[in-house]
Amino acid sequence: MNGIFTAVFFLSALLFLIFSPDSFLPALLEGGQKAATLSLSLLAVYCVWLGFFRVMEQSGLSSRISTLFLPVCKKLFRTEDKRAVFLASGNLTANMLGLPGAPTPLGIQATERFMNAGNAYAASMLFVLNATSLQLIPTTVIALRASYGAQSPADVFLPTLIATLFSTLLGALCVRLFVK
């Protein structure tokens, strides 16, 4: 994938230099400036949400939320391994709150436990639920819209909720039907 992006960049740069050499460097610098600004905006949002998630962890709230999902997750993942289900439910909870990156270690640990127990179904279900990721709070999209000056960046809340609910239900149904 890196090779493809590199090739596209160099091809674009070559075409830009051929057809508009005077504006190549200003466009390159402006793009870099926009990328840096966007990165800093997203970094601030991620810091706030990861800090919020850390407070939830230290207060025990994330454990309580994960414990609430435990009975549903046991049936969903078809396993009795409480630790793996706890890790998976923590992963799903963080994803629902729109905390990208935060749930990854939990998901990796849960997947390892599922695979070590020979439960490929549970690992597949966790993968699909992470890929479809029901978003209760789409923080990244809201942050991107806010950084680009949207009048009402949270307008995407309801459409995102509906779309991710549909994709999550469809993905879970497909795993149930097609994965042994």
C-alpha positions as CSV (number, residue, x, y, z in Angstrom):
1,M,0.0,0.0,0.0
2,N,2.9,2.3,0.8
3,G,4.3,1.7,-2.7
4,I,1.0,2.6,-4.3
5,F,0.7,5.9,-2.3
6,T,4.4,6.7,-3.1
7,A,3.8,6.0,-6.8
8,V,0.6,8.2,-6.9
9,F,2.5,11.0,-5.1
10,F,5.4,11.0,-7.5
11,L,3.2,10.7,-10.5
12,S,1.1,13.7,-9.3
13,A,4.2,15.7,-8.5
14,L,5.6,15.0,-11.9
15,L,2.4,16.1,-13.7
16,F,2.2,19.2,-11.5
17,L,5.8,20.1,-12.3
18,I,5.1,19.6,-16.1
19,F,1.9,21.6,-16.3
20,S,2.3,24.2,-13.5
21,P,5.9,24.3,-12.2
22,D,5.5,27.7,-10.5
23,S,2.7,26.6,-8.2
24,F,4.2,23.2,-7.2
25,L,6.2,24.3,-4.2
26,P,3.5,26.6,-2.8
27,A,0.9,23.8,-3.2
28,L,3.2,21.3,-1.5
29,L,3.8,23.6,1.4
30,E,0.1,24.5,1.8
31,G,-0.8,20.8,1.8
32,G,1.9,20.1,4.5
33,Q,0.6,23.0,6.6
34,K,-3.0,21.7,6.3
35,A,-1.9,18.2,7.2
36,A,0.0,19.4,10.3
37,T,-3.0,21.5,11.4
38,L,-5.4,18.6,11.0
39,S,-3.1,16.3,12.8
40,L,-2.8,18.6,15.8
41,S,-6.6,19.1,15.9
42,L,-7.1,15.3,15.9
43,L,-4.4,14.8,18.5
44,A,-6.2,17.2,20.8
45,V,-9.4,15.3,20.4
46,Y,-7.7,11.9,20.9
47,C,-6.0,13.2,24.0
48,V,-9.2,14.3,25.5
49,W,-11.1,11.1,24.8
50,L,-8.2,8.8,25.8
51,G,-7.9,10.8,29.0
52,F,-11.6,10.3,29.5
53,F,-11.2,6.6,28.9
54,R,-8.3,6.4,31.3
55,V,-10.5,8.1,34.0
56,M,-13.2,5.6,33.2
57,E,-10.7,2.8,33.6
58,Q,-9.3,4.0,36.9
59,S,-12.7,4.8,38.4
60,G,-13.9,1.3,37.5
61,L,-16.7,2.6,35.2
62,S,-15.3,0.8,32.1
63,S,-15.2,-2.5,34.1
64,R,-18.8,-2.0,35.1
65,I,-19.9,-1.2,31.6
66,S,-18.0,-4.2,30.3
67,T,-19.6,-6.4,33.0
68,L,-23.0,-5.2,31.9
69,F,-22.3,-6.5,28.4
70,L,-20.8,-9.8,29.7
71,P,-24.0,-12.0,29.4
72,V,-24.7,-10.7,25.8
73,C,-21.0,-11.1,24.8
74,K,-20.9,-14.7,26.1
75,K,-23.7,-15.6,23.8
76,L,-22.4,-13.4,20.9
77,F,-18.9,-14.9,21.0
78,R,-20.1,-18.4,22.0
79,T,-17.5,-18.8,24.8
80,E,-17.3,-19.2,28.5
81,D,-13.8,-17.7,28.8
82,K,-14.8,-14.7,31.1
83,R,-11.4,-13.0,30.6
84,A,-11.6,-13.1,26.8
85,V,-15.2,-11.9,26.9
86,F,-14.3,-9.1,29.3
87,L,-11.5,-8.0,27.0
88,A,-13.8,-8.2,23.9
89,S,-16.6,-6.2,25.6
90,G,-14.1,-3.6,26.7
91,N,-12.8,-3.4,23.2
92,L,-16.4,-3.0,21.8
93,T,-17.3,-0.5,24.5
94,A,-14.3,1.8,23.6
95,N,-15.2,1.5,19.9
96,M,-18.8,2.5,20.5
97,L,-17.5,5.6,22.3
98,G,-15.5,6.4,19.2
99,L,-12.1,6.0,20.8
100,P,-9.9,4.9,17.9
101,G,-6.6,3.3,19.0
102,A,-7.7,2.9,22.7
103,P,-9.4,-0.5,22.2
104,T,-6.8,-2.1,20.0
105,P,-4.7,-3.7,22.8
106,L,-7.9,-5.2,24.4
107,G,-9.0,-6.5,21.0
108,I,-5.6,-8.1,20.4
109,Q,-5.6,-9.8,23.8
110,A,-9.1,-11.0,23.3
111,T,-8.4,-12.4,19.9
112,E,-5.3,-14.2,21.2
113,R,-7.3,-15.8,23.9
114,F,-10.0,-16.8,21.5
115,M,-7.5,-18.3,19.0
116,N,-5.6,-20.1,21.8
117,A,-8.8,-21.7,22.9
118,G,-9.5,-22.7,19.3
119,N,-12.5,-20.5,18.9
120,A,-12.1,-19.0,15.4
121,Y,-15.8,-18.1,15.4
122,A,-15.3,-15.7,18.4
123,A,-12.2,-14.2,16.8
124,S,-14.1,-13.7,13.5
125,M,-17.0,-12.1,15.3
126,L,-14.7,-9.7,17.2
127,F,-13.0,-8.8,13.9
128,V,-16.3,-8.1,12.1
129,L,-17.7,-6.1,15.1
130,N,-14.5,-4.0,15.1
131,A,-14.7,-3.4,11.4
132,T,-18.3,-2.4,11.4
133,S,-18.0,-0.7,14.8
134,L,-21.3,0.7,16.1
135,Q,-20.6,4.3,16.8
136,L,-22.6,5.9,19.6
137,I,-20.3,8.9,19.6
138,P,-18.5,9.5,16.3
139,T,-15.7,11.6,17.8
140,T,-13.3,11.5,14.9
141,V,-15.8,12.5,12.3
142,I,-17.1,15.3,14.5
143,A,-13.6,16.5,15.2
144,L,-12.8,16.5,11.4
145,R,-15.9,18.4,10.6
146,A,-15.2,20.9,13.4
147,S,-11.6,21.4,12.2
148,Y,-12.8,22.2,8.7
149,G,-15.3,24.8,10.0
150,A,-18.6,23.0,9.7
151,Q,-21.5,25.0,11.1
152,S,-22.8,22.1,13.0
153,P,-20.2,19.3,13.2
154,A,-22.4,17.0,15.2
155,D,-25.1,16.8,12.5
156,V,-23.6,13.4,11.5
157,F,-24.6,11.8,14.8
158,L,-27.9,10.3,13.8
159,P,-26.9,9.2,10.3
160,T,-23.7,7.7,11.7
161,L,-25.7,5.8,14.4
162,I,-28.1,4.4,11.9
163,A,-25.5,3.4,9.3
164,T,-23.2,1.8,11.9
165,L,-26.1,0.0,13.6
166,F,-27.1,-1.5,10.3
167,S,-23.6,-2.5,9.3
168,T,-22.9,-4.0,12.7
169,L,-26.1,-6.1,12.6
170,L,-25.5,-7.2,9.1
171,G,-21.9,-8.1,9.8
172,A,-22.9,-10.1,13.0
173,L,-25.6,-11.9,11.0
174,C,-23.1,-12.8,8.3
175,V,-20.6,-14.2,10.8
176,R,-23.4,-16.2,12.4
177,L,-24.5,-17.7,9.1
178,F,-21.1,-18.3,7.4
179,V,-18.5,-18.9,10.1
180,K,-18.5,-22.4,11.7
